[in-house]
Every structure is written in structure tokens, then in C-alpha cells.
Amino acid sequence: MDDAWMISLEDAQARLPDDPDVFRFWYGLRRGTMKVGLYAPKGEDRQGPHKQDELYIVIRGSGDFIKGEERRRFAAHDVLFVEAGMMHRFENFSADFATWVVFWGPLGGEGETCDRAEPTT
């Protein structure tokens, strides 16, 4: 799929492993340092810190997101940012939980702070 520029949720879901004991993740797009995948854990999120900055774009479901020492509720359509190397995980998530995951940039992250963007005019 090196030349792919679009993936559908339906196609990505069909490529996820059925076994809940297997890491339920599939990369659909890659270009340079950027990778996009679908993540849909069942029961428990066993991931650890990643080497690149990361965005989660929640497709469906809800639960708690732990990032470092913080815990926040999340729901469908929320966007979550995690700096490279930061401990994080999803907890208490609904059975239908699924999220797009986007990794990009250099190993170790871009190193700048994450601020709420101001509206453009």
C-alpha cells in the first residue's frame, strides 16, 4: 500500500486481528516519517510510550485517557496529542472504542509545547 493515499474505516477494520490478545492495530498509510493506522483494543490497552509524536482521532467509543499523571474523559470525535516518550493509555473504554492514530516527525518528537490554537481570521 505504499502508493495509497486514502483508507476507509471499513477496510481498516477488516484488517485488524480478531484475537483480543493480539495488539489490534493496523497501519494503512505511510509517507516519510508519517504513519496512520487504526487502533481498536479489546479489554485492555497494553501500549507503552512511542518514539514519535502522536495524534489520536477518536472514531467511536468513550473512556478515560491517561497521559503522564493526568486522566481525562474522552469521547467520539475528540483529538488527543501525546508527545514522544510520554507514558499513556486508554482505560475504562467502551467495547466499540476505535481511534485513528497518526505518528510523525523525528524520533524523540519535535520538542515544542502543545498549545491550544487560536482561531484564524
N, C-alpha and C positions, 0 to 999 in steps of 0.2 A: 504493500500500500504506500510506497514511497511517493507516488505521484498523486495521492488522494488529497483533496482539499476540502472535502465535506464528508461527515459521517452522520448517520441518523441514530437516534436513540434506540430505535428498534434493532438496527444492525449491531450496535454496540452491545445491547443486552443479550442478543443471540450468541455473542462470542464469549460471554462471561462463563466461567466454570460453574457447573451445577452444584458441585460439592461445597457445602458451607465451611468445611475445614480447609479449603484451599483459598488462598488470597484472591478474592473476587475483584479483579482489576484487569482492564484491557486497554492498551494504547491504540488509538485509531489514527492519530495524525502526528507527524514528526517533521520538523524543519529546523535545521541548525540546532540550537540549544533548546528549542521549544518542543514540548510533548503534550498531547491532550489525550486523556483517557477517561474511561468510565469506572467508577468505584462504587460497589454496592455490597458492603459487608453484610454478613448474616450473623446475628447474635453478639459478636464481639469485634471490636476494631483493634487489631494487633499491630498496627503500623508504628514505626519509630520515626525519628527525625529524618529529613531528607537533605540532600546536598545542594539543592537549588531552591529559590523562592517558589512559592506555590499559591495558586488560587483554587478554591473550591467554589463551584457554582451549583447550589443545591437544586436538583431537579424536582424531587418529591421527598416527602417524609419530614420528620422533625425529631428533635432530641437535644442533647447537650453537647457543646463543643468545648473541649479543654485545650487551652493554649498556654503553656507555661503554668503559672499559678492561677490563671483566670478561667472561669467557667461561664459560658453564656448559652442561652437557649437559641436554637436555630430552627428555621422552617423553610419550606419550599421557596425558591427564588432568592434566598439570601446568598451573599457572596462573602467568603471568608478568606483572609490573607494570612499566610504563615511564612515567616522569614526562614531562610535556610538554617538548618541546625536546631530549630526550635522544637521541643517536645510538644506533641499534640495528639489528640484522638477524639473520636466521636463516642459518646456514651448515651445510654438510655434511648437509643434511636428506634424509630418505628420500623416495623417489618418491611415496609415498602421503600425505605430510605435508599436513595441513589443520588450521586453527585458527579458532575464533570470535574475533572482535575486538570489543571494546567501548570506545568513546570516550565521555567525558562531561566535564562541568564547563566552567569558563570557559577562554577562550584563555589559554595560559600555565600552566594547571594549577591545582590547589588549593593548592600551595605547602607542604604539610605533609609530614613524613617518612613513609616506608613502614615500619612495624614489623610484626613477626610478632604476630598477635593472640593474646592469652591465652585459654585455654578459659573459657567461661562456665559458671556452676553454677546 
